[in-house]
Amino acid sequence: MFLAAGSAGRLGSGYTEGVFESAELPLRLSKPDFEKRAPGVREGLLEAQARLREADFSVVVVIAGAEGAGKGQTVNTLLEWMDTRGITSHALGAPSEEERERPPFFRFWRRLPQRGRIGIFFGSWYTFPVLEHSFGRIDDARFDAELARIVEFERMLAAERVMLLKFWLHLTKKQQKKKFKKLEGDPDTAWRVTPRDWEYHETYDEFVRSAGHALRTTSTAPAPWEVVASWDDRYRNLSVAEHLLHTLEKRLDVPPPSSPRPPPPAPHAEINVLNSLDLSKHLGRRDYERKLSRYQGRLGRFARCMNQADCAAVLIFEGPDAAGKGGCIRRVTGALDSRFYRVIQTAAPTDEEEARPYLWRFWRHVPRRGYFTVYDRSWYGRVLVERVEGLCAAADWQRAYTEINAFEAQLADAGTLVLKFWLAIGSHEQLRRFREREATGHKRYKLTAEDWRNREKWLDYEAAACDMIERTSTEYAPWHLVAAEDKHYARIEVLKTLCDALERRVGRDEKPGAKKRGKVRKKS
């Protein structure tokens, strides 16, 4: 989300020095030279694309630049020269209503290509911050914060085997004006120039300053910018295609990474945040039934206010096998309208999910305003089961803490309430519940050989969970540790915590038949 600034600070002209000078040289390509070089590039791109289908990475191409610089023509050239069955292009304008009700990066995450494919974005995560800053609607500090988020996003993509190519198509202000005049002078192309294009032309100098700062800040080793002179169509199109081919061939020649090795065992502290919990907390059946009715009623009333308060909710349930996650989730959803919630039971990734960056399968379930998404296990699998079982490289789970915190920060910034519950039970209680499941016909399906294998690594999982809680319990998404050996107590504690959080977010509690106390408070 972006905050309007009453008096936005302005970047000095020095921010663009050295960024666009080369692209303002009179670089051209004659028709004979173009026709001589283009066939080889086309053939090379098709061969590289065929090799990419079997590769272990995907490709994201960002086409950005000034209005009139030929972004659409460049994309059309790439689509014409390559096999469109392996490419998806995304011409993103203003966010849809559905997208506006989610974090800004939702629309980009959902469109990321799977491994072996290419995604082209013209209209990307750069468009809005650069334009907003150039028009003075966000200040320098907010602009830099948004650019830092972009750098974080792109580094994560690169670490998740996404090859990033970013092209900035540059025109001088004089060239832009001349291009607009030429297009307007032809009845067949006049429609391509709009009043908004001329509005952008009037703010060209501010736009270039903002763009120059953005390029300088976000040109990193894993995601460098390539600035392309764009006055001459042939030069621009061939330059982009040749750079794409060269970079793709270079990456394809690199051998795939070796299989991850199991990480070293985590240290086992004698006393930690989990084994020091008081697990003896208990709630009698009569009190449980009374409180269950009370809190489910409160939850139902708060849930009906969420849409008015521009609020969504993400609930995460983690804990050892047989800790009672399913029972807590059923008591939460029992108070909700089934049209406005979704329960995601996270298991091993599917082939579709495995072929994209790790967080993709969770981003696509982010709820819109007024909705709940409940995760029965979640993105924390990377720092728990994948870490302990050696299913990913140590570098992957070690960087996951930062990526998870960034993900949850984006949810919170967009008005999503993030509540994370760790249901804690002891090893002896887990064994008792396993044996009870074995002896009960309608519960036997819940117990698997994997549950028994995981139990053998109880201390490793406990150490990993303590690390997770310490590194990802934040002000905007804290962990709630719930003593769960008594299921009645755990269920009420979850409902109470959820109701209290919703009351702080959406407004005061309304009792049935009570007089309305005023409008629902919105998030400040």
Buried (B, 14 or more C-beta within 10 A) or exposed (E): EBEEBEEBEBBEEEBBEEBBEEBBEEBEBEEEEBEEBBEEBBEBBBBBBEBBEEBEBBBBBBBBBBBBBBBEEBBEBBBEBBEEEBBBBBEBEEBEEEBBBBBBBBBBBEBBBBBBBBBBBBBBBBBBBBBBBBBBBBBBEBBBEBBEBBBBBBBBBBBBBBBBBBBBBBBBBEBBBBBBEEBBEEEEEEEBBEEEBEEBBEBBEBBBBBBBBBBBBBBBEBBEBBBBBBBBBBBBBBBBBBBBBEBBBEBBEEEEEEEBEEBEEBEEBEEBBBBEBEBEBEBEEEEBEEBBEBBBBBBBBBBBBBBBBBBBBBBBBBBBBBBBBBBBBEBBBEBBEEEBBEBBEBEEBEEEBEBBBBBBBBBBEBBBBBBBBBBBBBBBBBBBBBBBBBBBBBEBBBBBBBBBBBBBBBBBBBBBBBBBBBBBBBEEBBEBBBEEBEEEEEEEEBBEEEBEEBBEBBBBBBBBBBBBBEBBBBEBBBBBBBBBBBBBBBBBBBBBBBBBBBBEBBBEBBEEEEEEEEEBBEEE
